[in-house]
């Protein structure tokens, strides 16, 4: 599994990273796999890293320093290979009024209420559906 965590809050990115690491044994199914979880603090660096290695899953904060998460999403969907990457939004914004279906967003977490177990469950569901 390869995952990007695009989040400028270090504590939040570490929380998501730890939860994803909990999901790894379930994903392995006793087969040796390469796992890479990259924590990225801004959209520009994330787009640059996409040119090197496509992740299986992206956790994305919307309120980033510099270009925001929507700018990243617009760039992401503009290329065939990156448009298919499942995205999980992690935000403190209320995004219910937005139509986000065309961004391949699989889940939206509210930072204030999400739990590590929920992150694990959503990640496993998305990655198992993609397999």
N, CA, C and O atoms as a printed pandas DataFrame, in Angstrom:
     atom_number atom_name residue_name chain_id  residue_number  x_coord  y_coord  z_coord
0              1         N          UNK        A               1    0.835   -1.179    0.000
1              2        CA          UNK        A               1    0.000    0.000    0.000
2              3         C          UNK        A               1    0.879    1.240    0.000
3              4         O          UNK        A               1    1.882    1.319    0.709
4              5         N          UNK        A               2    0.481    2.187   -0.799
5              6        CA          UNK        A               2    1.129    3.498   -0.793
6              7         C          UNK        A               2    0.045    4.530   -0.516
7              8         O          UNK        A               2   -1.002    4.539   -1.164
8              9         N          UNK        A               3    0.306    5.395    0.449
9             10        CA          UNK        A               3   -0.676    6.417    0.812
10            11         C          UNK        A               3    0.018    7.757    0.979
11            12         O          UNK        A               3    1.152    7.836    1.453
12            13         N          UNK        A               4   -0.680    8.799    0.584
13            14        CA          UNK        A               4   -0.254   10.170    0.838
14            15         C          UNK        A               4   -1.169   10.731    1.921
15            16         O          UNK        A               4   -2.385   10.547    1.874
16            17         N          UNK        A               5   -0.582   11.409    2.885
17            18        CA          UNK        A               5   -1.331   12.181    3.864
18            19         C          UNK        A               5   -0.929   13.632    3.616
19            20         O          UNK        A               5    0.189   14.038    3.932
20            21         N          UNK        A               6   -1.839   14.401    3.056
21            22        CA          UNK        A               6   -1.555   15.798    2.716
22            23         C          UNK        A               6   -2.235   16.650    3.772
23            24         O          UNK        A               6   -3.438   16.905    3.720
24            25         N          UNK        A               7   -1.438   17.078    4.720
25            26        CA          UNK        A               7   -1.947   17.753    5.919
26            27         C          UNK        A               7   -0.844   18.635    6.485
27            28         O          UNK        A               7    0.283   18.176    6.667
28            29         N          UNK        A               8   -1.159   19.903    6.766
29            30        CA          UNK        A               8   -0.140   20.805    7.303
30            31         C          UNK        A               8   -0.123   20.844    8.835
31            32         O          UNK        A               8    0.716   21.530    9.419
32            33         N          UNK        A               9   -1.022   20.131    9.483
33            34        CA          UNK        A               9   -1.032   20.007   10.936
34            35         C          UNK        A               9   -0.305   18.703   11.288
35            36         O          UNK        A               9   -0.822   17.613   11.044
36            37         N          UNK        A              10    0.887   18.825   11.859
37            38        CA          UNK        A              10    1.731   17.669   12.127
38            39         C          UNK        A              10    1.038   16.643   13.019
39            40         O          UNK        A              10    1.120   15.445   12.750
40            41         N          UNK        A              11    0.364   17.084   14.064
41            42        CA          UNK        A              11   -0.308   16.137   14.963
42            43         C          UNK        A              11   -1.412   15.367   14.242
43            44         O          UNK        A              11   -1.585   14.171   14.476
44            45         N          UNK        A              12   -2.150   16.036   13.378
45            46        CA          UNK        A              12   -3.220   15.369   12.639
46            47         C          UNK        A              12   -2.644   14.373   11.639
47            48         O          UNK        A              12   -3.173   13.271   11.493
48            49         N          UNK        A              13   -1.577   14.743   10.955
49            50        CA          UNK        A              13   -0.988   13.809    9.989
50            51         C          UNK        A              13   -0.415   12.577   10.697
51            52         O          UNK        A              13   -0.482   11.469   10.165
52            53         N          UNK        A              14    0.145   12.766   11.886
53            54        CA          UNK        A              14    0.662   11.624   12.650
54            55         C          UNK        A              14   -0.477   10.722   13.120
55            56         O          UNK        A              14   -0.316    9.502   13.159
56            57         N          UNK        A              15   -1.604   11.290   13.472
57            58        CA          UNK        A              15   -2.773   10.508   13.879
58            59         C          UNK        A              15   -3.246    9.627   12.715
59            60         O          UNK        A              15   -3.511    8.439   12.897
60            61         N          UNK        A              16   -3.347   10.204   11.550
61            62        CA          UNK        A              16   -3.780    9.442   10.375
62            63         C          UNK        A              16   -2.740    8.374   10.035
63            64         O          UNK        A              16   -3.097    7.241    9.714
64            65         N          UNK        A              17   -1.463    8.730   10.104
65            66        CA          UNK        A              17   -0.397    7.772    9.808
66            67         C          UNK        A              17   -0.458    6.571   10.755
67            68         O          UNK        A              17   -0.380    5.426   10.307
68            69         N          UNK        A              18   -0.594    6.822   12.044
69            70        CA          UNK        A              18   -0.673    5.720   13.022
70            71         C          UNK        A              18   -1.873    4.819   12.750
71            72         O          UNK        A              18   -1.775    3.597   12.863
72            73         N          UNK        A              19   -2.991    5.414   12.397
73            74        CA          UNK        A              19   -4.182    4.613   12.087
74            75         C          UNK        A              19   -3.944    3.756   10.849
75            76         O          UNK        A              19   -4.324    2.585   10.828
76            77         N          UNK        A              20   -3.325    4.321    9.823
77            78        CA          UNK        A              20   -3.041    3.544    8.618
78            79         C          UNK        A              20   -2.076    2.406    8.911
79            80         O          UNK        A              20   -2.215    1.311    8.365
80            81         N          UNK        A              21   -1.105    2.661    9.767
81            82        CA          UNK        A              21   -0.161    1.606   10.134
82            83         C          UNK        A              21   -0.875    0.458   10.854
83            84         O          UNK        A              21   -0.454   -0.694   10.742
84            85         N          UNK        A              22   -1.945    0.756   11.587
85            86        CA          UNK        A              22   -2.741   -0.289   12.231
86            87         C          UNK        A              22   -3.443   -1.155   11.199
87            88         O          UNK        A              22   -3.673   -2.341   11.433
88            89         N          UNK        A              23   -3.787   -0.566   10.054
89            90        CA          UNK        A              23   -4.497   -1.307    9.006
90            91         C          UNK        A              23   -3.570   -2.216    8.210
91            92         O          UNK        A              23   -4.042   -3.141    7.549
92            93         N          UNK        A              24   -2.270   -1.977    8.254
93            94        CA          UNK        A              24   -1.338   -2.720    7.404
94            95         C          UNK        A              24   -1.383   -4.230    7.595
95            96         O          UNK        A              24   -1.411   -4.948    6.596
96            97         N          UNK        A              25   -1.392   -4.749    8.810
97            98        CA          UNK        A              25   -1.432   -6.214    8.949
98            99         C          UNK        A              25   -2.654   -6.840    8.278
99           100         O          UNK        A              25   -2.565   -7.941    7.734
100          101         N          UNK        A              26   -3.781   -6.153    8.312
101          102        CA          UNK        A              26   -4.987   -6.662    7.673
102          103         C          UNK        A              26   -4.844   -6.650    6.160
103          104         O          UNK        A              26   -5.359   -7.536    5.478
104          105         N          UNK        A              27   -4.153   -5.661    5.638
105          106        CA          UNK        A              27   -3.968   -5.558    4.192
106          107         C          UNK        A              27   -2.997   -6.600    3.659
107          108         O          UNK        A              27   -3.126   -7.051    2.521
108          109         N          UNK        A              28   -2.035   -6.979    4.473
109          110        CA          UNK        A              28   -0.988   -7.893    4.026
110          111         C          UNK        A              28   -1.506   -9.266    3.630
111          112         O          UNK        A              28   -1.025   -9.853    2.661
112          113         N          UNK        A              29   -2.476   -9.781    4.363
113          114        CA          UNK        A              29   -2.946  -11.142    4.127
114          115         C          UNK        A              29   -1.788  -12.124    4.063
115          116         O          UNK        A              29   -1.761  -13.028    3.228
116          117         N          UNK        A              30   -0.827  -11.926    4.972
117          118        CA          UNK        A              30    0.339  -12.808    5.093
118          119         C          UNK        A              30    1.230  -12.792    3.854
119          120         O          UNK        A              30    2.021  -13.717    3.667
120          121         N          UNK        A              31    1.132  -11.801    3.028
121          122        CA          UNK        A              31    1.998  -11.664    1.852
122          123         C          UNK        A              31    2.869  -10.438    2.073
123          124         O          UNK        A              31    2.383   -9.384    2.484
124          125         N          UNK        A              32    4.140  -10.581    1.801
125          126        CA          UNK        A              32    5.079   -9.467    1.979
126          127         C          UNK        A              32    4.785   -8.398    0.931
127          128         O          UNK        A              32    4.847   -8.670   -0.268
128          129         N          UNK        A              33    4.469   -7.194    1.373
129          130        CA          UNK        A              33    4.179   -6.084    0.471
130          131         C          UNK        A              33    4.991   -4.869    0.894
131          132         O          UNK        A              33    5.359   -4.712    2.058
132          133         N          UNK        A              34    5.256   -4.027   -0.077
133          134        CA          UNK        A              34    5.920   -2.761    0.239
134          135         C          UNK        A              34    4.865   -1.767    0.698
135          136         O          UNK        A              34    3.820   -1.611    0.066
136          137         N          UNK        A              35    5.156   -1.099    1.808
137          138        CA          UNK        A              35    4.243   -0.079    2.310
138          139         C          UNK        A              35    4.989    1.245    2.395
139          140         O          UNK        A              35    6.133    1.320    2.842
140          141         N          UNK        A              36    4.305    2.270    1.956
141          142        CA          UNK        A              36    4.899    3.595    2.006
142          143         C          UNK        A              36    3.797    4.581    2.350
143          144         O          UNK        A              36    2.810    4.705    1.625
144          145         N          UNK        A              37    3.971    5.278    3.458
145          146        CA          UNK        A              37    3.040    6.330    3.854
146          147         C          UNK        A              37    3.837    7.625    3.889
147          148         O          UNK        A              37    4.740    7.789    4.709
148          149         N          UNK        A              38    3.498    8.532    3.004
149          150        CA          UNK        A              38    4.200    9.812    2.941
150          151         C          UNK        A              38    3.340   10.906    3.547
151          152         O          UNK        A              38    2.173   11.069    3.191
152          153         N          UNK        A              39    3.929   11.649    4.462
153          154        CA          UNK        A              39    3.260   12.821    5.033
154          155         C          UNK        A              39    3.781   14.039    4.273
155          156         O          UNK        A              39    4.986   14.278    4.201
156          157         N          UNK        A              40    2.863   14.788    3.718
157          158        CA          UNK        A              40    3.191   15.926    2.867
158          159         C          UNK        A              40    2.445   17.137    3.409
159          160         O          UNK        A              40    1.271   17.037    3.764
160          161         N          UNK        A              41    3.117   18.271    3.472
161          162        CA          UNK        A              41    2.502   19.432    4.119
162          163         C          UNK        A              41    1.841   20.423    3.162
163          164         O          UNK        A              41    1.176   21.354    3.616
164          165         N          UNK        A              42    2.007   20.247    1.850
165          166        CA          UNK        A              42    1.382   21.202    0.938
166          167         C          UNK        A              42    1.056   20.564   -0.413
167          168         O          UNK        A              42    1.612   19.528   -0.778
168          169         N          UNK        A              43    0.153   21.196   -1.137
169          170        CA          UNK        A              43   -0.341   20.663   -2.403
170          171         C          UNK        A              43    0.727   20.659   -3.493
171          172         O          UNK        A              43    0.733   19.762   -4.337
172          173         N          UNK        A              44    1.606   21.614   -3.495
173          174        CA          UNK        A              44    2.643   21.684   -4.528
174          175         C          UNK        A              44    3.587   20.491   -4.423
175          176         O          UNK        A              44    3.894   19.845   -5.425
176          177         N          UNK        A              45    4.045   20.202   -3.209
177          178        CA          UNK        A              45    4.921   19.044   -3.013
178          179         C          UNK        A              45    4.186   17.749   -3.356
179          180         O          UNK        A              45    4.773   16.835   -3.936
180          181         N          UNK        A              46    2.915   17.671   -3.001
181          182        CA          UNK        A              46    2.129   16.466   -3.289
182          183         C          UNK        A              46    2.036   16.225   -4.796
183          184         O          UNK        A              46    2.201   15.093   -5.250
184          185         N          UNK        A              47    1.777   17.261   -5.565
185          186        CA          UNK        A              47    1.688   17.097   -7.022
186          187         C          UNK        A              47    3.036   16.680   -7.592
187          188         O          UNK        A              47    3.095   15.863   -8.511
188          189         N          UNK        A              48    4.094   17.223   -7.066
189          190        CA          UNK        A              48    5.432   16.839   -7.521
190          191         C          UNK        A              48    5.691   15.360   -7.243
191          192         O          UNK        A              48    6.227   14.649   -8.094
192          193         N          UNK        A              49    5.313   14.902   -6.063
193          194        CA          UNK        A              49    5.527   13.499   -5.697
194          195         C          UNK        A              49    4.654   12.550   -6.508
195          196         O          UNK        A              49    5.024   11.393   -6.710
196          197         N          UNK        A              50    3.505   13.019   -6.974
197          198        CA          UNK        A              50    2.652   12.183   -7.817
198          199         C          UNK        A              50    3.359   11.810   -9.113
199          200         O          UNK        A              50    3.100   10.749   -9.681
200          201         N          UNK        A              51    4.244   12.670   -9.579
201          202        CA          UNK        A              51    4.988   12.377  -10.802
202          203         C          UNK        A              51    5.964   11.223  -10.605
203          204         O          UNK        A              51    6.349   10.562  -11.570
204          205         N          UNK        A              52    6.366   10.978   -9.356
205          206        CA          UNK        A              52    7.327    9.920   -9.066
206          207         C          UNK        A              52    6.657    8.594   -8.732
207          208         O          UNK        A              52    7.151    7.536   -9.121
208          209         N          UNK        A              53    5.546    8.640   -8.020
209          210        CA          UNK        A              53    4.964    7.419   -7.479
210          211         C          UNK        A              53    3.491    7.644   -7.161
211          212         O          UNK        A              53    3.166    8.481   -6.319
212          213         N          UNK        A              54    2.601    6.918   -7.816
213          214        CA          UNK        A              54    1.177    7.092   -7.555
214          215         C          UNK        A              54    0.757    6.320   -6.309
215          216         O          UNK        A              54    1.063    5.134   -6.184
216          217         N          UNK        A              55    0.064    6.975   -5.391
217          218        CA          UNK        A              55   -0.409    6.274   -4.192
218          219         C          UNK        A              55   -1.686    5.486   -4.487
219          220         O          UNK        A              55   -2.358    5.710   -5.493
220          221         N          UNK        A              56   -1.996    4.569   -3.592
221          222        CA          UNK        A              56   -3.248    3.824   -3.672
222          223         C          UNK        A              56   -4.387    4.591   -3.023
223          224         O          UNK        A              56   -5.559    4.319   -3.280
224          225         N          UNK        A              57   -4.031    5.555   -2.178
225          226        CA          UNK        A              57   -5.014    6.277   -1.385
226          227         C          UNK        A              57   -4.419    7.610   -0.946
227          228         O          UNK        A              57   -3.230    7.703   -0.641
228          229         N          UNK        A              58   -5.265    8.644   -0.919
229          230        CA          UNK        A              58   -4.834    9.967   -0.466
230          231         C          UNK        A              58   -5.770   10.440    0.644
231          232         O          UNK        A              58   -6.992   10.418    0.497
232          233         N          UNK        A              59   -5.171   10.871    1.760
233          234        CA          UNK        A              59   -5.898   11.572    2.814
234          235         C          UNK        A              59   -5.553   13.047    2.648
235          236         O          UNK        A              59   -4.377   13.412    2.653
236          237         N          UNK        A              60   -6.563   13.897    2.503
237          238        CA          UNK        A              60   -6.339   15.290    2.123
238          239         C          UNK        A              60   -7.075   16.256    3.033
239          240         O          UNK        A              60   -8.284   16.145    3.240
240          241         N          UNK        A              61   -6.322   17.207    3.574
241          242        CA          UNK        A              61   -6.905   18.340    4.276
242          243         C          UNK        A              61   -7.273   19.379    3.223
243          244         O          UNK        A              61   -6.565   19.515    2.225
244          245         N          UNK        A              62   -8.341   20.100    3.421
245          246        CA          UNK        A              62   -8.744   21.138    2.470
246          247         C          UNK        A              62   -8.035   22.453    2.753
247          248         O          UNK        A              62   -7.611   23.136    1.822
248          249         N          UNK        A              63   -7.901   22.818    4.018
249          250        CA          UNK        A              63   -7.293   24.099    4.377
250          251         C          UNK        A              63   -5.784   23.925    4.555
251          252         O          UNK        A              63   -5.295   23.703    5.663
252          253         N          UNK        A              64   -5.068   24.029    3.454
253          254        CA          UNK        A              64   -3.610   23.897    3.459
254          255         C          UNK        A              64   -2.969   25.261    3.294
255          256         O          UNK        A              64   -3.597   26.187    2.780
256          257         N          UNK        A              65   -1.722   25.392    3.727
257          258        CA          UNK        A              65   -0.955   26.594    3.425
258          259         C          UNK        A              65   -0.618   26.565    1.935
259          260         O          UNK        A              65   -0.271   25.515    1.394
260          261         N          UNK        A              66   -0.722   27.707    1.281
261          262        CA          UNK        A              66   -0.495   27.747   -0.166
262          263         C          UNK        A              66   -1.764   27.305   -0.878
263          264         O          UNK        A              66   -2.870   27.538   -0.390
264          265         N          UNK        A              67   -1.602   26.660   -2.042
265          266        CA          UNK        A              67   -2.795   26.172   -2.734
266          267         C          UNK        A              67   -3.584   25.225   -1.817
267          268         O          UNK        A              67   -3.005   24.374   -1.143
268          269         N          UNK        A              68   -4.910   25.387   -1.803
269          270        CA          UNK        A              68   -5.719   24.584   -0.891
270          271         C          UNK        A              68   -6.022   23.209   -1.472
271          272         O          UNK        A              68   -5.604   22.876   -2.582
272          273         N          UNK        A              69   -6.755   22.423   -0.698
273          274        CA          UNK        A              69   -7.089   21.065   -1.110
274          275         C          UNK        A              69   -7.923   21.016   -2.378
275          276         O          UNK        A              69   -7.792   20.075   -3.161
276          277         N          UNK        A              70   -8.778   22.011   -2.600
277          278        CA          UNK        A              70   -9.571   22.028   -3.831
278          279         C          UNK        A              70   -8.681   22.246   -5.051
279          280         O          UNK        A              70   -8.926   21.665   -6.109
280          281         N          UNK        A              71   -7.661   23.071   -4.913
281          282        CA          UNK        A              71   -6.704   23.249   -6.012
282          283         C          UNK        A              71   -6.018   21.931   -6.328
283          284         O          UNK        A              71   -5.835   21.576   -7.492
284          285         N          UNK        A              72   -5.636   21.203   -5.266
285          286        CA          UNK        A              72   -5.012   19.899   -5.454
286          287         C          UNK        A              72   -5.977   18.938   -6.149
287          288         O          UNK        A              72   -5.594   18.243   -7.091
288          289         N          UNK        A              73   -7.224   18.901   -5.688
289          290        CA          UNK        A              73   -8.218   18.007   -6.287
290          291         C          UNK        A              73   -8.442   18.326   -7.762
291          292         O          UNK        A              73   -8.552   17.415   -8.583
292          293         N          UNK        A              74   -8.509   19.601   -8.101
293          294        CA          UNK        A              74   -8.691   19.979   -9.504
294          295         C          UNK        A              74   -7.516   19.517  -10.361
295          296         O          UNK        A              74   -7.705   19.047  -11.483
296          297         N          UNK        A              75   -6.318   19.651   -9.834
297          298        CA          UNK        A              75   -5.132   19.169  -10.548
298          299         C          UNK        A              75   -5.158   17.649  -10.661
299          300         O          UNK        A              75   -4.824   17.090  -11.705
300          301         N          UNK        A              76   -5.551   16.996   -9.596
301          302        CA          UNK        A              76   -5.594   15.536   -9.547
302          303         C          UNK        A              76   -6.521   14.969  -10.620
303          304         O          UNK        A              76   -6.160   14.012  -11.305
304          305         N          UNK        A              77   -7.697   15.543  -10.769
305          306        CA          UNK        A              77   -8.663   14.994  -11.725
306          307         C          UNK        A              77   -8.366   15.403  -13.171
307          308         O          UNK        A              77   -9.039   14.940  -14.092
308          309         N          UNK        A              78   -7.392   16.242  -13.372
309          310        CA          UNK        A              78   -7.084   16.677  -14.736
310          311         C          UNK        A              78   -6.215   15.679  -15.507
311          312         O          UNK        A              78   -5.950   15.888  -16.691
312          313         N          UNK        A              79   -5.770   14.607  -14.862
313          314        CA          UNK        A              79   -4.951   13.580  -15.509
314          315         C          UNK        A              79   -5.618   12.223  -15.312
315          316         O          UNK        A              79   -6.096   11.907  -14.223
316          317         N          UNK        A              80   -5.645   11.428  -16.374
317          318        CA          UNK        A              80   -6.325   10.135  -16.312
318          319         C          UNK        A              80   -5.785    9.222  -15.227
319          320         O          UNK        A              80   -6.559    8.574  -14.522
320          321         N          UNK        A              81   -4.464    9.161  -15.081
321          322        CA          UNK        A              81   -3.884    8.224  -14.108
322          323         C          UNK        A              81   -4.117    8.668  -12.665
323          324         O          UNK        A              81   -4.283    7.818  -11.790
324          325         N          UNK        A              82   -4.134    9.949  -12.397
325          326        CA          UNK        A              82   -4.318   10.414  -11.019
326          327         C          UNK        A              82   -5.793   10.601  -10.659
327          328         O          UNK        A              82   -6.144   10.588   -9.479
328          329         N          UNK        A              83   -6.645   10.771  -11.644
329          330        CA          UNK        A              83   -8.073   10.988  -11.378
330          331         C          UNK        A              83   -8.723    9.787  -10.705
331          332         O          UNK        A              83   -9.763    9.925  -10.060
332          333         N          UNK        A              84   -8.123    8.615  -10.850
333          334        CA          UNK        A              84   -8.703    7.387  -10.306
334          335         C          UNK        A              84   -8.267    7.100   -8.873
335          336         O          UNK        A              84   -8.767    6.155   -8.262
336          337         N          UNK        A              85   -7.354    7.883   -8.327
337          338        CA          UNK        A              85   -6.863    7.656   -6.968
338          339         C          UNK        A              85   -7.961    8.023   -5.977
339          340         O          UNK        A              85   -8.459    9.149   -6.000
340          341         N          UNK        A              86   -8.350    7.085   -5.100
341          342        CA          UNK        A              86   -9.375    7.418   -4.105
342          343         C          UNK        A              86   -8.863    8.442   -3.089
343          344         O          UNK        A              86   -7.714    8.389   -2.651
344          345         N          UNK        A              87   -9.739    9.363   -2.733
345          346        CA          UNK        A              87   -9.393   10.449   -1.819
346          347         C          UNK        A              87  -10.323   10.417   -0.608
347          348         O          UNK        A              87  -11.534   10.239   -0.732
348          349         N          UNK        A              88   -9.717   10.596    0.562
349          350        CA          UNK        A              88  -10.463   10.758    1.808
350          351         C          UNK        A              88  -10.161   12.164    2.310
351          352         O          UNK        A              88   -9.003   12.522    2.523
352          353         N          UNK        A              89  -11.197   12.944    2.492
353          354        CA          UNK        A              89  -11.035   14.311    2.992
354          355         C          UNK        A              89  -11.020   14.278    4.519
355          356         O          UNK        A              89  -11.836   13.600    5.144
356          357         N          UNK        A              90  -10.091   15.012    5.106
357          358        CA          UNK        A              90   -9.998   15.191    6.559
358          359         C          UNK        A              90  -10.037   16.702    6.787
359          360         O          UNK        A              90   -9.080   17.406    6.464
360          361         N          UNK        A              91  -11.137   17.197    7.340
361          362        CA          UNK        A              91  -11.321   18.642    7.387
362          363         C          UNK        A              91  -12.115   19.081    8.609
363          364         O          UNK        A              91  -12.784   18.279    9.262
364          365         N          UNK        A              92  -12.027   20.354    8.897
365          366        CA          UNK        A              92  -12.885   20.944    9.921
366          367         C          UNK        A              92  -14.012   21.741    9.261
367          368         O          UNK        A              92  -14.851   22.321    9.951
368          369         N          UNK        A              93  -14.032   21.770    7.935
369          370        CA          UNK        A              93  -15.071   22.481    7.192
370          371         C          UNK        A              93  -16.326   21.632    7.055
371          372         O          UNK        A              93  -16.262   20.402    7.075
372          373         N          UNK        A              94  -17.461   22.296    6.917
373          374        CA          UNK        A              94  -18.706   21.611    6.605
374          375         C          UNK        A              94  -18.832   21.604    5.079
375          376         O          UNK        A              94  -19.101   22.637    4.467
376          377         N          UNK        A              95  -18.637   20.445    4.478
377          378        CA          UNK        A              95  -18.629   20.340    3.020
378          379         C          UNK        A              95  -19.926   19.779    2.452
379          380         O          UNK        A              95  -19.990   19.456    1.266
380          381         N          UNK        A              96  -20.953   19.661    3.275
381          382        CA          UNK        A              96  -22.214   19.072    2.829
382          383         C          UNK        A              96  -22.836   19.821    1.663
383          384         O          UNK        A              96  -23.512   19.205    0.840
384          385         N          UNK        A              97  -22.635   21.107    1.567
385          386        CA          UNK        A              97  -23.278   21.891    0.520
386          387         C          UNK        A              97  -22.556   21.807   -0.826
387          388         O          UNK        A              97  -23.050   22.319   -1.831
388          389         N          UNK        A              98  -21.401   21.169   -0.845
389          390        CA          UNK        A              98  -20.622   21.068   -2.073
390          391         C          UNK        A              98  -20.875   19.744   -2.784
391          392         O          UNK        A              98  -21.022   18.703   -2.143
392          393         N          UNK        A              99  -20.925   19.790   -4.107
393          394        CA          UNK        A              99  -21.010   18.573   -4.911
394          395         C          UNK        A              99  -19.581   18.142   -5.214
395          396         O          UNK        A              99  -18.900   18.755   -6.036
396          397         N          UNK        A             100  -19.135   17.090   -4.551
397          398        CA          UNK        A             100  -17.747   16.647   -4.664
398          399         C          UNK        A             100  -17.619   15.313   -5.400
399          400         O          UNK        A             100  -16.539   14.722   -5.426
400          401         N          UNK        A             101  -18.707   14.840   -5.996
401          402        CA          UNK        A             101  -18.714   13.532   -6.632
402          403         C          UNK        A             101  -17.688   13.350   -7.726
403          404         O          UNK        A             101  -17.159   12.249   -7.880
404          405         N          UNK        A             102  -17.387   14.369   -8.484
405          406        CA          UNK        A             102  -16.445   14.242   -9.600
406          407         C          UNK        A             102  -14.984   14.176   -9.159
407          408         O          UNK        A             102  -14.101   13.985   -9.995
408          409         N          UNK        A             103  -14.715   14.332   -7.862
409          410        CA          UNK        A             103  -13.338   14.293   -7.357
410          411         C          UNK        A             103  -12.883   12.907   -6.889
411          412         O          UNK        A             103  -11.752   12.776   -6.422
412          413         N          UNK        A             104  -13.709   11.884   -6.996
413          414        CA          UNK        A             104  -13.384   10.527   -6.534
414          415         C          UNK        A             104  -13.149   10.499   -5.018
415          416         O          UNK        A             104  -12.305    9.755   -4.518
416          417         N          UNK        A             105  -13.907   11.318   -4.312
417          418        CA          UNK        A             105  -13.833   11.343   -2.849
418          419         C          UNK        A             105  -14.659   10.177   -2.313
419          420         O          UNK        A             105  -15.841   10.033   -2.626
420          421         N          UNK        A             106  -14.015    9.362   -1.511
421          422        CA          UNK        A             106  -14.656    8.162   -0.979
422          423         C          UNK        A             106  -15.254    8.373    0.412
423          424         O          UNK        A             106  -16.185    7.675    0.812
424          425         N          UNK        A             107  -14.707    9.340    1.135
425          426        CA          UNK        A             107  -15.215    9.591    2.486
426          427         C          UNK        A             107  -14.766   10.978    2.938
427          428         O          UNK        A             107  -13.721   11.470    2.511
428          429         N          UNK        A             108  -15.556   11.600    3.797
429          430        CA          UNK        A             108  -15.186   12.878    4.402
430          431         C          UNK        A             108  -15.218   12.709    5.914
431          432         O          UNK        A             108  -16.246   12.355    6.492
432          433         N          UNK        A             109  -14.078   12.967    6.545
433          434        CA          UNK        A             109  -13.979   12.935    8.000
434          435         C          UNK        A             109  -13.985   14.353    8.537
435          436         O          UNK        A             109  -13.356   15.247    7.972
436          437         N          UNK        A             110  -14.703   14.551    9.638
437          438        CA          UNK        A             110  -14.618   15.796   10.381
438          439         C          UNK        A             110  -13.501   15.620   11.406
439          440         O          UNK        A             110  -13.540   14.687   12.208
440          441         N          UNK        A             111  -12.515   16.498   11.389
441          442        CA          UNK        A             111  -11.372   16.372   12.292
442          443         C          UNK        A             111  -11.784   16.280   13.760
443          444         O          UNK        A             111  -11.166   15.559   14.544
444          445         N          UNK        A             112  -12.814   17.005   14.115
445          446        CA          UNK        A             112  -13.211   17.082   15.519
446          447         C          UNK        A             112  -13.814   15.786   16.041
447          448         O          UNK        A             112  -13.800   15.545   17.248
448          449         N          UNK        A             113  -14.343   14.953   15.159
449          450        CA          UNK        A             113  -15.087   13.780   15.628
450          451         C          UNK        A             113  -14.551   12.441   15.125
451          452         O          UNK        A             113  -15.005   11.398   15.594
452          453         N          UNK        A             114  -13.615   12.432   14.202
453          454        CA          UNK        A             114  -13.137   11.152   13.662
454          455         C          UNK        A             114  -12.295   10.412   14.697
455          456         O          UNK        A             114  -11.697   11.017   15.588
456          457         N          UNK        A             115  -12.264    9.097   14.557
457          458        CA          UNK        A             115  -11.475    8.267   15.462
458          459         C          UNK        A             115  -10.482    7.446   14.647
459          460         O          UNK        A             115  -10.699    7.222   13.456
460          461         N          UNK        A             116   -9.395    6.994   15.271
461          462        CA          UNK        A             116   -8.449    6.139   14.552
462          463         C          UNK        A             116   -9.118    4.877   13.995
463          464         O          UNK        A             116   -8.787    4.442   12.891
464          465         N          UNK        A             117  -10.042    4.294   14.736
465          466        CA          UNK        A             117  -10.724    3.091   14.252
466          467         C          UNK        A             117  -11.514    3.379   12.983
467          468         O          UNK        A             117  -11.552    2.545   12.079
468          469         N          UNK        A             118  -12.141    4.541   12.903
469          470        CA          UNK        A             118  -12.884    4.906   11.694
470          471         C          UNK        A             118  -11.938    5.061   10.501
471          472         O          UNK        A             118  -12.269    4.660    9.386
472          473         N          UNK        A             119  -10.765    5.641   10.739
473          474        CA          UNK        A             119   -9.776    5.791    9.671
474          475         C          UNK        A             119   -9.374    4.411    9.154
475          476         O          UNK        A             119   -9.315    4.190    7.944
476          477         N          UNK        A             120   -9.099    3.485   10.070
477          478        CA          UNK        A             120   -8.725    2.123    9.692
478          479         C          UNK        A             120   -9.842    1.481    8.862
479          480         O          UNK        A             120   -9.579    0.922    7.797
480          481         N          UNK        A             121  -11.064    1.558    9.336
481          482        CA          UNK        A             121  -12.190    0.930    8.638
482          483         C          UNK        A             121  -12.376    1.483    7.237
483          484         O          UNK        A             121  -12.559    0.721    6.288
484          485         N          UNK        A             122  -12.331    2.801    7.100
485          486        CA          UNK        A             122  -12.516    3.428    5.786
486          487         C          UNK        A             122  -11.364    3.065    4.853
487          488         O          UNK        A             122  -11.589    2.734    3.689
488          489         N          UNK        A             123  -10.138    3.125    5.357
489          490        CA          UNK        A             123   -8.977    2.782    4.524
490          491         C          UNK        A             123   -9.075    1.340    4.040
491          492         O          UNK        A             123   -8.854    1.070    2.859
492          493         N          UNK        A             124   -9.401    0.416    4.932
493          494        CA          UNK        A             124   -9.521   -0.993    4.547
494          495         C          UNK        A             124  -10.616   -1.192    3.505
495          496         O          UNK        A             124  -10.428   -1.920    2.530
496          497         N          UNK        A             125  -11.742   -0.553    3.710
497          498        CA          UNK        A             125  -12.851   -0.686    2.756
498          499         C          UNK        A             125  -12.451   -0.180    1.376
499          500         O          UNK        A             125  -12.717   -0.842    0.372
500          501         N          UNK        A             126  -11.822    0.974    1.318
501          502        CA          UNK        A             126  -11.425    1.554    0.032
502          503         C          UNK        A             126  -10.384    0.685   -0.659
503          504         O          UNK        A             126  -10.503    0.395   -1.850
504          505         N          UNK        A             127   -9.376    0.276    0.075
505          506        CA          UNK        A             127   -8.286   -0.508   -0.519
506          507         C          UNK        A             127   -8.750   -1.912   -0.919
507          508         O          UNK        A             127   -8.280   -2.449   -1.922
508          509         N          UNK        A             128   -9.649   -2.502   -0.164
509          510        CA          UNK        A             128  -10.156   -3.819   -0.529
510          511         C          UNK        A             128  -11.074   -3.727   -1.744
511          512         O          UNK        A             128  -11.092   -4.638   -2.572
512          513         N          UNK        A             129  -11.831   -2.646   -1.862
513          514        CA          UNK        A             129  -12.679   -2.440   -3.051
514          515         C          UNK        A             129  -11.832   -2.248   -4.306
515          516         O          UNK        A             129  -12.221   -2.669   -5.395
516          517         N          UNK        A             130  -10.674   -1.612   -4.148
517          518        CA          UNK        A             130   -9.790   -1.348   -5.285
518          519         C          UNK        A             130   -9.027   -2.585   -5.728
519          520         O          UNK        A             130   -8.564   -2.656   -6.866
520          521         N          UNK        A             131   -8.891   -3.565   -4.833
521          522        CA          UNK        A             131   -8.093   -4.770   -5.148
522          523         C          UNK        A             131   -8.800   -5.694   -6.114
523          524         O          UNK        A             131   -8.262   -6.741   -6.473
